Amino acid sequence: MSIRRNKHVLAAAVALGLGLVSPTAQAAACTWQGTTWDLPAEANGGILEGYSGSRYAVGTTGRYVPFTGMTDPRGTLWDNGKVALRATGTTTRYLDVSAAGLIVGYDVVNGRRVAVTVARDGRTTVLPGNSAWEAYSAELITAGGDVIGYADAGSRDVVVVWPASAPGTYRELPSPDVSFIQPIDVDEQGRILALTGSASGGALVRDTDGQWRVPVAQGTGGYANPSAIRGGRVVGSQGTDSGHVATEWNARGGLVRVFPGATSASAIGGNGTVGGRTSVSSGQRTVLWRDGVVVDQLSAVPWTFTLRWISDDEGTLVGSDGGRPVQYRCS
């Protein structure tokens, strides 16, 4: 699973946690304990990009300087919230990580962006690609070890898979004829969620039948902005001129439900719990839903916390607060 970004810009700050319980039926009974993740001594902030669902997370750490942004950004691997690896150079980006700790991302070699895998000890391997591609990147890794990314083929982008069953090979998936497509999440069955088109909210879902479909949006001028896919369920938001509403779709882009009063849904847990932001009298805060019904108001979690993932066992909420990685664990 992976966090949102585009080809050229890293996306919003996120974080990871390790769940120890399975609280699907007891979500509202949780006491959520917050923990801020470790950072390297030379860094004061971190952006998490990918999460294994339990133990590992990857992203970028560096030092934020006012009016400048992050300086000396380095790809970083966390193991149970502790920094386990930090890239020696600034050109490598860590974008996702498997349950076994295999990192995927990209590096810049001779001025060209290329897809790479990185082992836990820092050994980097360049994935094979077509010499005609202008650039390519590994964005996601599945539970089975398949690596998914995209390639800039000049006039258009294509989705690329490096299969775990055939190391050293790759294949281009039949892809829509668009100038930009970027995989942002994949579920256990291999369904792919991708951003495409304009920055205002284009998206596609590739179901197990190999077809790409556009998630349905309500109303004239509406657009879908999905964030996560799991078990064939897609969640995110849809926007119109009147605002945003949290939304769930099926794997073929069909509208399942909207979440009244909620502006976005950003995560799906291993047992189906959905998390996102909803409106309250004091503004916006994170809540959890089951079957479209709020099951935990997360009253002890600060409104400043932004949820990005729910762990496989649903015992940990994964997010960020104040530019720092933060987790909330159920106890």
C-alpha positions, -999 to +999 in steps of 0.1 A: +000+000+000+012+034-008+006+070-002-004+097-028+022+114-049+028+124-085+058+118-108+077+148-097+066+157-063+065+138-030+031+140-013+018+147+022+034+137+055+022+103+069+032+077+094+029+040+105+022+018+135+022-018+145-012-033+156-013-059+184-050-067+187-079-074+164-106-049+174-131-050+145-160-057+168-146-036+196-134-005+177-155+019+199-140+002+230-105+011+222-083+034+242-060+049+216-024+056+228-004+079+207+033+075+199+056+098+177+080+079+155+118+082+158+138+104+134+175+104+125+195+128+146+200+151+117+163+153+108+134+171+123+106+158+101+095+128+081+072+120+051+060+084+050+052+070+016+045+033+020+034+009+046+036-029+048+004-032+069+022-041+101+059-038+108+077-017+081+072+018+067+092+038+042+095+075+033+118+104+034+134+122+064+152+155+064+154+189+081+126+214+074+138+250+071+113+279+072+104+292+037+127+265+021+111+231+028+129+199+035+167+200+030+190+169+026+160+145+020+170+109+024+150+077+018+143+060+051+130+026+064+113+023+097+110-010+116+084-009+144+088+028+145+126+028+147+148+041+119+164+009+104+179+023+072+186+057+057+198+062+022+233+076+018+224+098-012+196+123-019+184+109-052+169+076-040+133+076-030+116+048-010+080+046-020+066+013-007+077-017+013+066-054+016+059-074+048+094-089+043+110-055+043+118-052+006+117-016-005+107-003-039+111+032-054+134+050-077+169+064-081+185+088-106+212+072-127+230+092-153+203+118-151+175+093-157+149+081-132+149+043-129+129+019-108+148+001-079+144-023-051+163-019-019+171-046+006+170-040+044+208-037+044+207-010+018+217-031-013+201-015-043+190-033-075+179-015-106+148-031-121+149-039-159+132-014-182+128-005-219+156+017-232+129+038-250+113+049-218+123+084-207+119+074-170+103+047-149+096+042-112+085+014-089+055+027-069+040-003-051+047-038-040+020-065-034+017-091-007+031-116-031+061-095-040+050-082-074+063-047-081+040-022-098+050+011-113+048+033-143+070+043-172+071+076-191+070+064-227+072+099-242+037+108-254+020+086-228+025+067-196+022+029-192+017+008-161+045-017-156+046-049-135+078-067-124+065-101-114+080-119-083+076-152-101+099-142-130+128-121-115+146-099-141+116-095-163+088-070-167+056-065-186+036-035-197-001-037-188-026-026-213-031+009-202-055+037-212-043+062-237-035+090-213-004+113-209-002+106-172-011+076-150+003+067-116-005+037-095-012+047-059-026+016-043-031-021-049-051-047-030-045-084-021-061-096-054-040-073-076-066-046-083-049-013-090-060+022-081-043+049-102-044+087-106-046+101-141-054+132-160-056+165-143-045+175-108-081+183-100-090+147-096-088+120-124-087+084-113-090+048-127-096+014-111-082-018-128-103-048-117-092-084-119-107-087-154-079-063-166-103-035-175-097+001-164-128+020-152-135+055-140-151+057-105-186+072-107-191+107-093-225+123-085-238+154-100-228+176-129-191+185-129-183+161-101-150+142-100-138+112-080-107+114-058-100+079-044-073+072-019-072+035-011-083+001-023-086-031-003-105-063-009-122-048-039-134-017-020-123+018-029-126+048-006-118+084-010-138+115-018-157+131-046-157+168-052-182+192-068-185+230-068-203+227-035-175+208-017-162+173-010-179+142+005-164+109+016-173+081-008-170+043-012-169+026-046-167-010-058-137-023-078-155-015-111-160+021-102-197+018-091-209+041-063-216+021-031-223+049-006-214+084+006-207+092+042-230+121+052-212+150+069-177+135+060-153+151+037-129+122+030-122+086+036-085+077+035-079+042+048-094+007+050-083-018+077-077-055+072-112-063+085-130-036+065-131-007+089-129+027+071-113+058+085-115+094+074-124+129+082-159+142+093-174+175+102-181+182+139-191+214+156-155+224+162-143+217+126-129+184+112-117+153+130-109+116+122-135+089+128-139+052+120-169+037+101-182+001+097-208-004+069-212+034+066-219+039+103-196+057+127-182+031+152-156+052+169-155+090+173-118+088+183-125+115+209-091+110+226-072+115+193-063+152+185-082+168+156-048+176+141-041+140+135-045+130+098-052+093+092-036+076+062-037+038+070-053+013+094-031-017+101-039-052+089-053-062+123-069-028+128-051-023+161-032+007+149-041+040+132-014+054+109-010+090+103+008+123+109+006+153+131+026+185+129+048+171+101+059+141+123+050+105+119+024+094+146+006+062+154-023+055+177-026+020+191-056+003+205-053-009+241 
